[in-house]
Amino acid sequence: MVLMNIDENIKKMTEEIERLRMDALRLEGGVKMLVALKEGGLKEIDLPEFKNDEKKEEKIMEIN
C-alpha cells in the first residue's frame, strides 16, 4: 500500500499556487505595459537581435 503525506502535499500544492499566482501577476503586468504602449500610439517595437550566446545566457537567467 502506498502512503501519502497529507501535510507535504498541502505544502507542495500551496507553493505551486503561489508560483502560478506570481506568473499570472507578471503576465498581467506585461499586458498592461503593452496596452499602455498601444494607447500611446505604438504598433510595433524594434527589438535588438540576440546572438546565440546571449540567448543561452538569457535562458539560464530565467531558470534561476
mmCIF file of the N, C-alpha and C atoms, coordinates in Angstrom:
data_MODEL
# 
_entry.id   MODEL 
# 
loop_
_atom_site.group_PDB 
_atom_site.id 
_atom_site.type_symbol 
_atom_site.label_atom_id 
_atom_site.label_alt_id 
_atom_site.label_comp_id 
_atom_site.label_asym_id 
_atom_site.label_entity_id 
_atom_site.label_seq_id 
_atom_site.pdbx_PDB_ins_code 
_atom_site.Cartn_x 
_atom_site.Cartn_y 
_atom_site.Cartn_z 
_atom_site.occupancy 
_atom_site.B_iso_or_equiv 
_atom_site.pdbx_formal_charge 
_atom_site.auth_seq_id 
_atom_site.auth_comp_id 
_atom_site.auth_asym_id 
_atom_site.auth_atom_id 
_atom_site.pdbx_PDB_model_num 
ATOM 1   N N  . MET A 1 1  ? 0.848  -1.179 0.000   1.00 0.00 ? 1  MET A N  1 
ATOM 2   C CA . MET A 1 1  ? 0.000  0.000  0.000   1.00 0.00 ? 1  MET A CA 1 
ATOM 3   C C  . MET A 1 1  ? 0.896  1.245  0.000   1.00 0.00 ? 1  MET A C  1 
ATOM 4   N N  . VAL A 1 2  ? 0.516  2.230  -0.801  1.00 0.00 ? 2  VAL A N  1 
ATOM 5   C CA . VAL A 1 2  ? 1.269  3.465  -0.910  1.00 0.00 ? 2  VAL A CA 1 
ATOM 6   C C  . VAL A 1 2  ? 0.697  4.473  0.080   1.00 0.00 ? 2  VAL A C  1 
ATOM 7   N N  . LEU A 1 3  ? 1.598  5.144  0.811   1.00 0.00 ? 3  LEU A N  1 
ATOM 8   C CA . LEU A 1 3  ? 1.162  6.156  1.768   1.00 0.00 ? 3  LEU A CA 1 
ATOM 9   C C  . LEU A 1 3  ? 1.387  7.548  1.184   1.00 0.00 ? 3  LEU A C  1 
ATOM 10  N N  . MET A 1 4  ? 0.472  8.435  1.479   1.00 0.00 ? 4  MET A N  1 
ATOM 11  C CA . MET A 1 4  ? 0.589  9.805  1.024   1.00 0.00 ? 4  MET A CA 1 
ATOM 12  C C  . MET A 1 4  ? 0.637  10.710 2.249   1.00 0.00 ? 4  MET A C  1 
ATOM 13  N N  . ASN A 1 5  ? 1.664  11.565 2.306   1.00 0.00 ? 5  ASN A N  1 
ATOM 14  C CA . ASN A 1 5  ? 1.796  12.514 3.401   1.00 0.00 ? 5  ASN A CA 1 
ATOM 15  C C  . ASN A 1 5  ? 0.942  13.741 3.074   1.00 0.00 ? 5  ASN A C  1 
ATOM 16  N N  . ILE A 1 6  ? -0.142 13.915 3.799   1.00 0.00 ? 6  ILE A N  1 
ATOM 17  C CA . ILE A 1 6  ? -1.091 14.984 3.519   1.00 0.00 ? 6  ILE A CA 1 
ATOM 18  C C  . ILE A 1 6  ? -0.455 16.351 3.721   1.00 0.00 ? 6  ILE A C  1 
ATOM 19  N N  . ASP A 1 7  ? 0.288  16.541 4.812   1.00 0.00 ? 7  ASP A N  1 
ATOM 20  C CA . ASP A 1 7  ? 0.918  17.838 5.074   1.00 0.00 ? 7  ASP A CA 1 
ATOM 21  C C  . ASP A 1 7  ? 1.892  18.216 3.962   1.00 0.00 ? 7  ASP A C  1 
ATOM 22  N N  . GLU A 1 8  ? 2.669  17.246 3.496   1.00 0.00 ? 8  GLU A N  1 
ATOM 23  C CA . GLU A 1 8  ? 3.631  17.511 2.430   1.00 0.00 ? 8  GLU A CA 1 
ATOM 24  C C  . GLU A 1 8  ? 2.915  17.891 1.132   1.00 0.00 ? 8  GLU A C  1 
ATOM 25  N N  . ASN A 1 9  ? 1.827  17.221 0.835   1.00 0.00 ? 9  ASN A N  1 
ATOM 26  C CA . ASN A 1 9  ? 1.053  17.538 -0.361  1.00 0.00 ? 9  ASN A CA 1 
ATOM 27  C C  . ASN A 1 9  ? 0.398  18.911 -0.267  1.00 0.00 ? 9  ASN A C  1 
ATOM 28  N N  . ILE A 1 10 ? -0.095 19.260 0.895   1.00 0.00 ? 10 ILE A N  1 
ATOM 29  C CA . ILE A 1 10 ? -0.663 20.599 1.091   1.00 0.00 ? 10 ILE A CA 1 
ATOM 30  C C  . ILE A 1 10 ? 0.407  21.646 0.859   1.00 0.00 ? 10 ILE A C  1 
ATOM 31  N N  . LYS A 1 11 ? 1.606  21.419 1.395   1.00 0.00 ? 11 LYS A N  1 
ATOM 32  C CA . LYS A 1 11 ? 2.708  22.363 1.225   1.00 0.00 ? 11 LYS A CA 1 
ATOM 33  C C  . LYS A 1 11 ? 3.079  22.504 -0.253  1.00 0.00 ? 11 LYS A C  1 
ATOM 34  N N  . LYS A 1 12 ? 3.225  21.383 -0.953  1.00 0.00 ? 12 LYS A N  1 
ATOM 35  C CA . LYS A 1 12 ? 3.597  21.419 -2.372  1.00 0.00 ? 12 LYS A CA 1 
ATOM 36  C C  . LYS A 1 12 ? 2.545  22.131 -3.202  1.00 0.00 ? 12 LYS A C  1 
ATOM 37  N N  . MET A 1 13 ? 1.282  21.847 -2.950  1.00 0.00 ? 13 MET A N  1 
ATOM 38  C CA . MET A 1 13 ? 0.205  22.469 -3.713  1.00 0.00 ? 13 MET A CA 1 
ATOM 39  C C  . MET A 1 13 ? 0.121  23.970 -3.426  1.00 0.00 ? 13 MET A C  1 
ATOM 40  N N  . THR A 1 14 ? 0.310  24.350 -2.180  1.00 0.00 ? 14 THR A N  1 
ATOM 41  C CA . THR A 1 14 ? 0.291  25.764 -1.810  1.00 0.00 ? 14 THR A CA 1 
ATOM 42  C C  . THR A 1 14 ? 1.437  26.507 -2.481  1.00 0.00 ? 14 THR A C  1 
ATOM 43  N N  . GLU A 1 15 ? 2.613  25.907 -2.512  1.00 0.00 ? 15 GLU A N  1 
ATOM 44  C CA . GLU A 1 15 ? 3.761  26.519 -3.188  1.00 0.00 ? 15 GLU A CA 1 
ATOM 45  C C  . GLU A 1 15 ? 3.502  26.659 -4.684  1.00 0.00 ? 15 GLU A C  1 
ATOM 46  N N  . GLU A 1 16 ? 2.876  25.657 -5.283  1.00 0.00 ? 16 GLU A N  1 
ATOM 47  C CA . GLU A 1 16 ? 2.574  25.703 -6.711  1.00 0.00 ? 16 GLU A CA 1 
ATOM 48  C C  . GLU A 1 16 ? 1.542  26.800 -7.002  1.00 0.00 ? 16 GLU A C  1 
ATOM 49  N N  . ILE A 1 17 ? 0.545  26.934 -6.151  1.00 0.00 ? 17 ILE A N  1 
ATOM 50  C CA . ILE A 1 17 ? -0.447 28.000 -6.311  1.00 0.00 ? 17 ILE A CA 1 
ATOM 51  C C  . ILE A 1 17 ? 0.237  29.357 -6.256  1.00 0.00 ? 17 ILE A C  1 
ATOM 52  N N  . GLU A 1 18 ? 1.148  29.539 -5.316  1.00 0.00 ? 18 GLU A N  1 
ATOM 53  C CA . GLU A 1 18 ? 1.854  30.815 -5.184  1.00 0.00 ? 18 GLU A CA 1 
ATOM 54  C C  . GLU A 1 18 ? 2.720  31.086 -6.412  1.00 0.00 ? 18 GLU A C  1 
ATOM 55  N N  . ARG A 1 19 ? 3.386  30.062 -6.933  1.00 0.00 ? 19 ARG A N  1 
ATOM 56  C CA . ARG A 1 19 ? 4.199  30.228 -8.130  1.00 0.00 ? 19 ARG A CA 1 
ATOM 57  C C  . ARG A 1 19 ? 3.334  30.633 -9.315  1.00 0.00 ? 19 ARG A C  1 
ATOM 58  N N  . LEU A 1 20 ? 2.184  29.980 -9.464  1.00 0.00 ? 20 LEU A N  1 
ATOM 59  C CA . LEU A 1 20 ? 1.269  30.303 -10.552 1.00 0.00 ? 20 LEU A CA 1 
ATOM 60  C C  . LEU A 1 20 ? 0.695  31.712 -10.394 1.00 0.00 ? 20 LEU A C  1 
ATOM 61  N N  . ARG A 1 21 ? 0.419  32.109 -9.150  1.00 0.00 ? 21 ARG A N  1 
ATOM 62  C CA . ARG A 1 21 ? -0.089 33.453 -8.881  1.00 0.00 ? 21 ARG A CA 1 
ATOM 63  C C  . ARG A 1 21 ? 0.945  34.500 -9.300  1.00 0.00 ? 21 ARG A C  1 
ATOM 64  N N  . MET A 1 22 ? 2.208  34.252 -8.985  1.00 0.00 ? 22 MET A N  1 
ATOM 65  C CA . MET A 1 22 ? 3.271  35.190 -9.362  1.00 0.00 ? 22 MET A CA 1 
ATOM 66  C C  . MET A 1 22 ? 3.415  35.259 -10.882 1.00 0.00 ? 22 MET A C  1 
ATOM 67  N N  . ASP A 1 23 ? 3.321  34.116 -11.548 1.00 0.00 ? 23 ASP A N  1 
ATOM 68  C CA . ASP A 1 23 ? 3.387  34.095 -13.015 1.00 0.00 ? 23 ASP A CA 1 
ATOM 69  C C  . ASP A 1 23 ? 2.228  34.891 -13.612 1.00 0.00 ? 23 ASP A C  1 
ATOM 70  N N  . ALA A 1 24 ? 1.024  34.707 -13.050 1.00 0.00 ? 24 ALA A N  1 
ATOM 71  C CA . ALA A 1 24 ? -0.145 35.427 -13.553 1.00 0.00 ? 24 ALA A CA 1 
ATOM 72  C C  . ALA A 1 24 ? 0.027  36.929 -13.364 1.00 0.00 ? 24 ALA A C  1 
ATOM 73  N N  . LEU A 1 25 ? 0.544  37.356 -12.218 1.00 0.00 ? 25 LEU A N  1 
ATOM 74  C CA . LEU A 1 25 ? 0.759  38.780 -11.979 1.00 0.00 ? 25 LEU A CA 1 
ATOM 75  C C  . LEU A 1 25 ? 1.801  39.350 -12.932 1.00 0.00 ? 25 LEU A C  1 
ATOM 76  N N  . ARG A 1 26 ? 2.844  38.583 -13.199 1.00 0.00 ? 26 ARG A N  1 
ATOM 77  C CA . ARG A 1 26 ? 3.881  39.022 -14.131 1.00 0.00 ? 26 ARG A CA 1 
ATOM 78  C C  . ARG A 1 26 ? 3.295  39.194 -15.523 1.00 0.00 ? 26 ARG A C  1 
ATOM 79  N N  . LEU A 1 27 ? 2.473  38.238 -15.945 1.00 0.00 ? 27 LEU A N  1 
ATOM 80  C CA . LEU A 1 27 ? 1.843  38.324 -17.257 1.00 0.00 ? 27 LEU A CA 1 
ATOM 81  C C  . LEU A 1 27 ? 0.868  39.500 -17.338 1.00 0.00 ? 27 LEU A C  1 
ATOM 82  N N  . GLU A 1 28 ? 0.102  39.717 -16.268 1.00 0.00 ? 28 GLU A N  1 
ATOM 83  C CA . GLU A 1 28 ? -0.819 40.852 -16.241 1.00 0.00 ? 28 GLU A CA 1 
ATOM 84  C C  . GLU A 1 28 ? -0.058 42.166 -16.374 1.00 0.00 ? 28 GLU A C  1 
ATOM 85  N N  . GLY A 1 29 ? 1.083  42.265 -15.714 1.00 0.00 ? 29 GLY A N  1 
ATOM 86  C CA . GLY A 1 29 ? 1.905  43.466 -15.815 1.00 0.00 ? 29 GLY A CA 1 
ATOM 87  C C  . GLY A 1 29 ? 2.393  43.683 -17.235 1.00 0.00 ? 29 GLY A C  1 
ATOM 88  N N  . GLY A 1 30 ? 2.789  42.607 -17.888 1.00 0.00 ? 30 GLY A N  1 
ATOM 89  C CA . GLY A 1 30 ? 3.237  42.696 -19.272 1.00 0.00 ? 30 GLY A CA 1 
ATOM 90  C C  . GLY A 1 30 ? 2.123  43.156 -20.197 1.00 0.00 ? 30 GLY A C  1 
ATOM 91  N N  . VAL A 1 31 ? 0.928  42.626 -19.985 1.00 0.00 ? 31 VAL A N  1 
ATOM 92  C CA . VAL A 1 31 ? -0.215 43.027 -20.806 1.00 0.00 ? 31 VAL A CA 1 
ATOM 93  C C  . VAL A 1 31 ? -0.529 44.505 -20.582 1.00 0.00 ? 31 VAL A C  1 
ATOM 94  N N  . LYS A 1 32 ? -0.525 44.949 -19.326 1.00 0.00 ? 32 LYS A N  1 
ATOM 95  C CA . LYS A 1 32 ? -0.808 46.363 -19.034 1.00 0.00 ? 32 LYS A CA 1 
ATOM 96  C C  . LYS A 1 32 ? 0.217  47.278 -19.695 1.00 0.00 ? 32 LYS A C  1 
ATOM 97  N N  . MET A 1 33 ? 1.480  46.868 -19.680 1.00 0.00 ? 33 MET A N  1 
ATOM 98  C CA . MET A 1 33 ? 2.516  47.671 -20.306 1.00 0.00 ? 33 MET A CA 1 
ATOM 99  C C  . MET A 1 33 ? 2.291  47.764 -21.817 1.00 0.00 ? 33 MET A C  1 
ATOM 100 N N  . LEU A 1 34 ? 1.984  46.627 -22.439 1.00 0.00 ? 34 LEU A N  1 
ATOM 101 C CA . LEU A 1 34 ? 1.756  46.618 -23.882 1.00 0.00 ? 34 LEU A CA 1 
ATOM 102 C C  . LEU A 1 34 ? 0.516  47.419 -24.264 1.00 0.00 ? 34 LEU A C  1 
ATOM 103 N N  . VAL A 1 35 ? -0.532 47.340 -23.472 1.00 0.00 ? 35 VAL A N  1 
ATOM 104 C CA . VAL A 1 35 ? -1.745 48.120 -23.731 1.00 0.00 ? 35 VAL A CA 1 
ATOM 105 C C  . VAL A 1 35 ? -1.429 49.606 -23.629 1.00 0.00 ? 35 VAL A C  1 
ATOM 106 N N  . ALA A 1 36 ? -0.640 49.991 -22.623 1.00 0.00 ? 36 ALA A N  1 
ATOM 107 C CA . ALA A 1 36 ? -0.264 51.403 -22.472 1.00 0.00 ? 36 ALA A CA 1 
ATOM 108 C C  . ALA A 1 36 ? 0.557  51.875 -23.671 1.00 0.00 ? 36 ALA A C  1 
ATOM 109 N N  . LEU A 1 37 ? 1.470  51.044 -24.152 1.00 0.00 ? 37 LEU A N  1 
ATOM 110 C CA . LEU A 1 37 ? 2.248  51.399 -25.339 1.00 0.00 ? 37 LEU A CA 1 
ATOM 111 C C  . LEU A 1 37 ? 1.344  51.549 -26.556 1.00 0.00 ? 37 LEU A C  1 
ATOM 112 N N  . LYS A 1 38 ? 0.385  50.649 -26.688 1.00 0.00 ? 38 LYS A N  1 
ATOM 113 C CA . LYS A 1 38 ? -0.561 50.720 -27.808 1.00 0.00 ? 38 LYS A CA 1 
ATOM 114 C C  . LYS A 1 38 ? -1.400 51.987 -27.715 1.00 0.00 ? 38 LYS A C  1 
ATOM 115 N N  . GLU A 1 39 ? -1.872 52.311 -26.530 1.00 0.00 ? 39 GLU A N  1 
ATOM 116 C CA . GLU A 1 39 ? -2.663 53.530 -26.342 1.00 0.00 ? 39 GLU A CA 1 
ATOM 117 C C  . GLU A 1 39 ? -1.827 54.779 -26.608 1.00 0.00 ? 39 GLU A C  1 
ATOM 118 N N  . GLY A 1 40 ? -0.526 54.658 -26.434 1.00 0.00 ? 40 GLY A N  1 
ATOM 119 C CA . GLY A 1 40 ? 0.378  55.758 -26.721 1.00 0.00 ? 40 GLY A CA 1 
ATOM 120 C C  . GLY A 1 40 ? 0.687  55.907 -28.202 1.00 0.00 ? 40 GLY A C  1 
ATOM 121 N N  . GLY A 1 41 ? 0.128  55.024 -29.018 1.00 0.00 ? 41 GLY A N  1 
ATOM 122 C CA . GLY A 1 41 ? 0.280  55.147 -30.458 1.00 0.00 ? 41 GLY A CA 1 
ATOM 123 C C  . GLY A 1 41 ? 1.253  54.178 -31.094 1.00 0.00 ? 41 GLY A C  1 
ATOM 124 N N  . LEU A 1 42 ? 1.902  53.344 -30.317 1.00 0.00 ? 42 LEU A N  1 
ATOM 125 C CA . LEU A 1 42 ? 2.847  52.378 -30.890 1.00 0.00 ? 42 LEU A CA 1 
ATOM 126 C C  . LEU A 1 42 ? 2.106  51.167 -31.451 1.00 0.00 ? 42 LEU A C  1 
ATOM 127 N N  . LYS A 1 43 ? 2.605  50.680 -32.564 1.00 0.00 ? 43 LYS A N  1 
ATOM 128 C CA . LYS A 1 43 ? 2.057  49.454 -33.144 1.00 0.00 ? 43 LYS A CA 1 
ATOM 129 C C  . LYS A 1 43 ? 3.099  48.346 -33.142 1.00 0.00 ? 43 LYS A C  1 
ATOM 130 N N  . GLU A 1 44 ? 4.364  48.740 -33.194 1.00 0.00 ? 44 GLU A N  1 
ATOM 131 C CA . GLU A 1 44 ? 5.457  47.770 -33.201 1.00 0.00 ? 44 GLU A CA 1 
ATOM 132 C C  . GLU A 1 44 ? 6.611  48.319 -32.381 1.00 0.00 ? 44 GLU A C  1 
ATOM 133 N N  . ILE A 1 45 ? 7.412  47.400 -31.859 1.00 0.00 ? 45 ILE A N  1 
ATOM 134 C CA . ILE A 1 45 ? 8.615  47.773 -31.110 1.00 0.00 ? 45 ILE A CA 1 
ATOM 135 C C  . ILE A 1 45 ? 9.789  47.082 -31.783 1.00 0.00 ? 45 ILE A C  1 
ATOM 136 N N  . ASP A 1 46 ? 10.810 47.843 -32.109 1.00 0.00 ? 46 ASP A N  1 
ATOM 137 C CA . ASP A 1 46 ? 12.010 47.285 -32.728 1.00 0.00 ? 46 ASP A CA 1 
ATOM 138 C C  . ASP A 1 46 ? 12.926 46.766 -31.625 1.00 0.00 ? 46 ASP A C  1 
ATOM 139 N N  . LEU A 1 47 ? 13.099 45.448 -31.561 1.00 0.00 ? 47 LEU A N  1 
ATOM 140 C CA . LEU A 1 47 ? 13.943 44.823 -30.545 1.00 0.00 ? 47 LEU A CA 1 
ATOM 141 C C  . LEU A 1 47 ? 15.286 44.425 -31.141 1.00 0.00 ? 47 LEU A C  1 
ATOM 142 N N  . PRO A 1 48 ? 16.354 44.519 -30.357 1.00 0.00 ? 48 PRO A N  1 
ATOM 143 C CA . PRO A 1 48 ? 17.663 44.089 -30.867 1.00 0.00 ? 48 PRO A CA 1 
ATOM 144 C C  . PRO A 1 48 ? 17.693 42.572 -31.026 1.00 0.00 ? 48 PRO A C  1 
ATOM 145 N N  . GLU A 1 49 ? 18.498 42.123 -31.981 1.00 0.00 ? 49 GLU A N  1 
ATOM 146 C CA . GLU A 1 49 ? 18.650 40.686 -32.172 1.00 0.00 ? 49 GLU A CA 1 
ATOM 147 C C  . GLU A 1 49 ? 19.729 40.178 -31.232 1.00 0.00 ? 49 GLU A C  1 
ATOM 148 N N  . PHE A 1 50 ? 19.521 38.970 -30.697 1.00 0.00 ? 50 PHE A N  1 
ATOM 149 C CA . PHE A 1 50 ? 20.473 38.363 -29.788 1.00 0.00 ? 50 PHE A CA 1 
ATOM 150 C C  . PHE A 1 50 ? 21.342 37.367 -30.524 1.00 0.00 ? 50 PHE A C  1 
ATOM 151 N N  . LYS A 1 51 ? 22.585 37.295 -30.109 1.00 0.00 ? 51 LYS A N  1 
ATOM 152 C CA . LYS A 1 51 ? 23.470 36.247 -30.609 1.00 0.00 ? 51 LYS A CA 1 
ATOM 153 C C  . LYS A 1 51 ? 23.146 34.977 -29.844 1.00 0.00 ? 51 LYS A C  1 
ATOM 154 N N  . ASN A 1 52 ? 23.622 33.829 -30.307 1.00 0.00 ? 52 ASN A N  1 
ATOM 155 C CA . ASN A 1 52 ? 23.343 32.552 -29.655 1.00 0.00 ? 52 ASN A CA 1 
ATOM 156 C C  . ASN A 1 52 ? 23.798 32.547 -28.200 1.00 0.00 ? 52 ASN A C  1 
ATOM 157 N N  . ASP A 1 53 ? 24.960 33.119 -27.888 1.00 0.00 ? 53 ASP A N  1 
ATOM 158 C CA . ASP A 1 53 ? 25.472 33.133 -26.522 1.00 0.00 ? 53 ASP A CA 1 
ATOM 159 C C  . ASP A 1 53 ? 24.568 33.947 -25.613 1.00 0.00 ? 53 ASP A C  1 
ATOM 160 N N  . GLU A 1 54 ? 24.050 35.051 -26.123 1.00 0.00 ? 54 GLU A N  1 
ATOM 161 C CA . GLU A 1 54 ? 23.166 35.888 -25.313 1.00 0.00 ? 54 GLU A CA 1 
ATOM 162 C C  . GLU A 1 54 ? 21.848 35.180 -25.038 1.00 0.00 ? 54 GLU A C  1 
ATOM 163 N N  . LYS A 1 55 ? 21.325 34.425 -26.010 1.00 0.00 ? 55 LYS A N  1 
ATOM 164 C CA . LYS A 1 55 ? 20.091 33.674 -25.806 1.00 0.00 ? 55 LYS A CA 1 
ATOM 165 C C  . LYS A 1 55 ? 20.295 32.611 -24.737 1.00 0.00 ? 55 LYS A C  1 
ATOM 166 N N  . LYS A 1 56 ? 21.446 31.935 -24.792 1.00 0.00 ? 56 LYS A N  1 
ATOM 167 C CA . LYS A 1 56 ? 21.746 30.902 -23.820 1.00 0.00 ? 56 LYS A CA 1 
ATOM 168 C C  . LYS A 1 56 ? 21.818 31.502 -22.420 1.00 0.00 ? 56 LYS A C  1 
ATOM 169 N N  . GLU A 1 57 ? 22.476 32.649 -22.298 1.00 0.00 ? 57 GLU A N  1 
ATOM 170 C CA . GLU A 1 57 ? 22.606 33.316 -21.010 1.00 0.00 ? 57 GLU A CA 1 
ATOM 171 C C  . GLU A 1 57 ? 21.241 33.751 -20.499 1.00 0.00 ? 57 GLU A C  1 
ATOM 172 N N  . GLU A 1 58 ? 20.372 34.232 -21.392 1.00 0.00 ? 58 GLU A N  1 
ATOM 173 C CA . GLU A 1 58 ? 19.040 34.661 -21.011 1.00 0.00 ? 58 GLU A CA 1 
ATOM 174 C C  . GLU A 1 58 ? 18.244 33.482 -20.460 1.00 0.00 ? 58 GLU A C  1 
ATOM 175 N N  . LYS A 1 59 ? 18.327 32.324 -21.096 1.00 0.00 ? 59 LYS A N  1 
ATOM 176 C CA . LYS A 1 59 ? 17.611 31.146 -20.643 1.00 0.00 ? 59 LYS A CA 1 
ATOM 177 C C  . LYS A 1 59 ? 18.110 30.712 -19.273 1.00 0.00 ? 59 LYS A C  1 
ATOM 178 N N  . ILE A 1 60 ? 19.419 30.774 -19.047 1.00 0.00 ? 60 ILE A N  1 
ATOM 179 C CA . ILE A 1 60 ? 19.979 30.402 -17.761 1.00 0.00 ? 60 ILE A CA 1 
ATOM 180 C C  . ILE A 1 60 ? 19.445 31.326 -16.674 1.00 0.00 ? 60 ILE A C  1 
ATOM 181 N N  . MET A 1 61 ? 19.377 32.610 -16.979 1.00 0.00 ? 61 MET A N  1 
ATOM 182 C CA . MET A 1 61 ? 18.889 33.568 -16.007 1.00 0.00 ? 61 MET A CA 1 
ATOM 183 C C  . MET A 1 61 ? 17.419 33.301 -15.683 1.00 0.00 ? 61 MET A C  1 
ATOM 184 N N  . GLU A 1 62 ? 16.603 32.913 -16.660 1.00 0.00 ? 62 GLU A N  1 
ATOM 185 C CA . GLU A 1 62 ? 15.194 32.634 -16.430 1.00 0.00 ? 62 GLU A CA 1 
ATOM 186 C C  . GLU A 1 62 ? 15.011 31.407 -15.539 1.00 0.00 ? 62 GLU A C  1 
ATOM 187 N N  . ILE A 1 63 ? 15.846 30.404 -15.714 1.00 0.00 ? 63 ILE A N  1 
ATOM 188 C CA . ILE A 1 63 ? 15.727 29.175 -14.932 1.00 0.00 ? 63 ILE A CA 1 
ATOM 189 C C  . ILE A 1 63 ? 16.044 29.434 -13.466 1.00 0.00 ? 63 ILE A C  1 
ATOM 190 N N  . ASN A 1 64 ? 17.067 30.237 -13.226 1.00 0.00 ? 64 ASN A N  1 
ATOM 191 C CA . ASN A 1 64 ? 17.451 30.514 -11.848 1.00 0.00 ? 64 ASN A CA 1 
ATOM 192 C C  . ASN A 1 64 ? 16.445 31.429 -11.246 1.00 0.00 ? 64 ASN A C  1 
# 
